[in-house]
Amino acid sequence: MFSYLPGYYETSRIMQADMNAKGAEMDLLFAALDETLQQFFVRTATWGLDRWESELSIATDSAKPLDQRRAVVESKLRGSGKFSGRLVKSVAEAYDRGRVEVSFQPGEWSFTVKFVDTVGIPPNLDDLKAAIEELKPAHLKVEFEFNYMLIRDVHGVLTLQELEQIPLNQFAGGDPVGN
């Protein structure tokens, strides 16, 4: 800010203190503006996520992690239009952040959502199920396919220490009892 003032102010302690105080306030103002701008985008919103949810008639659950709440909002934004595999894929990928395949079985009046990149069950599967139920026609049944680690995937590939670091819910049959 000294560049806007005459050169003789650069040696003044009073002007230095004044400019430092004003500079600190300007930094706070720019930080507040940047944070406000982030609220206009679902993927970066924090305190503005409540407004997104309210606008889309989504019940706010502040106990959920921000990334799961963002996924619900993003899928609601994506989930408009004629029902199709592409629509289901778009909504499911908003939740999972990985690749999803959708296949239809017309003879059984159903379709399958297969999680390709995710190992185990996605953390916000219940939200995804609710979103798909809202999208799909009532006469269609939806099924989910998950990717699990099998013995052949780890035997001779991972050490025992590496295996101990992998959560059990990523292995077939590894969900905790009661789930």
N, C-alpha and C positions, 0 to 999 in steps of 0.2 A: 504494500500500500504506500510505501515511501516513494515509489516512483511517480506518484501523482502529486507529491509535495515539492516545494523548493528544497534544494540541496542543503541549506543551512539548518533544516530541521533534523537531519540525520544525527547530529551530535547532541541534540537536546534530550536529556533523560525524561523530561515530561512528555515530549512527543513520542519517544520510544515506548514509554509505559502506556500512553493512550492508544498507539497503533497496535501494540501487543494485545491490549484488552479488546479492541475492535476486531482484530484478526481472529482472536479466539471465538468471539461471538459469531463472526462470519463463518468460521469452520463448523460451528454447531448448527447454524442455519442451513448450510449446504448438506450436512449429514442428515438433518431432518427432511430436507427436500428429497434426497436420494432414498431415504427410508419410505417416504410417502409414495414416491414413484414405484417402488417395489410392490406396493399393495395393489397396484393396477394389473398385476400379472399373477395368475394363479400359482405358478411354480415358484414364485419368490415371496408371496404374501405371507405375513405372520399375523399381526394384529388385525389386518384387513380381511382375513379369512372369514371372520364372523359375518361381514357384509356380503361376501360372495355366497355364503351358505343361506343367509336370509333372502337374498335376491332369487335364489334358485329353489327356495322352499325345502331346504335340507336342514334336518334337526342338527343343531350344534352339539357336538360331544367333545368338550375341551379336554377330556381325559385321554382321547386318542392322540397319537403322535401327529405332528404337523404334516408329515409326508402322506399319511393315510387320509387325513382330512382333505388335503390337496387332491389326492387321487379321486375322492368322491366328487368333488367339485368339477374336476376336469372331465370325468366320465359323464357327468350330467350335461356339461357343455357339449361334449362330443355326441351324446346319445339322442340326437334328434334326427328325424327323418324316417324314411321307409325302412322297415325291418329287413335286414340282410346279414349275411355272414360278415361282410365288411364292417357293418355297424357294430356287431357283437365283438369283432376283433379289435376295433378301435377302442371300444369301451373297456374291454378286458385288458388291453395293453396299457391303458391309462392307470389301472390299478396295479398291475404287475411290473411295469417298467421293463418287461422282457418280451420276447417273441411269443405269440399265441397263435395257434391254428384252430380254425373253426370248420367242422365238417357236419354235413347234414345227412340224416338217415330218413328219407321220406317215407319209407315203408313202415317205420316205427313211430313216425310223427315226432321225431326228436332231433336234437343236434348236440354235438360234443364240443366242449371248449378244452383244448389240450395246451397245457403250459409247457413250452418247449425249453426255454432257458432257465426256468426256476426249478431248483431241486427242493423237493418237499412241498408242503402246503403253503401258499402265500399267506402272509400275516393278516390281511384284511379280506379274506375270502367271503365272510358274511356280507360285507358291504357290496362286493362284486355280485354275489347271488341276488341281493335285493335289487341292484341296478338292472341286472339281466331280466329278472322277473317283471320289472316295470316296463322293459322294452319289448319283450317277446309276446307273441300272440298266446292266448290262454290255452290253446289246444296243443302247443308244442311242449315237449319235455326237454329239459336241459340236463346234460351230464357233464361231469368234469373229469379230466384225466390229468394225473400228476406224474411228475418225473421223480423217481427215487434212486438212490445209490444202491447198487446190488453188490454182492460179494465179488463178482467177477470184475466190477469196476475198481475195486480197491486192493484185491489180493495181489501181492507182489508189486504193487504200484506205490502204495503209501506205507510209511512206517507206523509202528504202534503209537508213537507220540503224535504223529499227524492225524491218525484216526481218532485219538482222544479229543482233539480240538473240534471235531465235526459234531454238531448237535444230532441227537438220535432221531429227531423228526425228519431228517433228510434221508434216512434209510427206510427201505420197505419194511413195514410192520414196526417201525420205531416210535410211533406216537405214544405218549404217556398213557397209562391205563386210565380209562374213563373218558377219553376223547374220541 
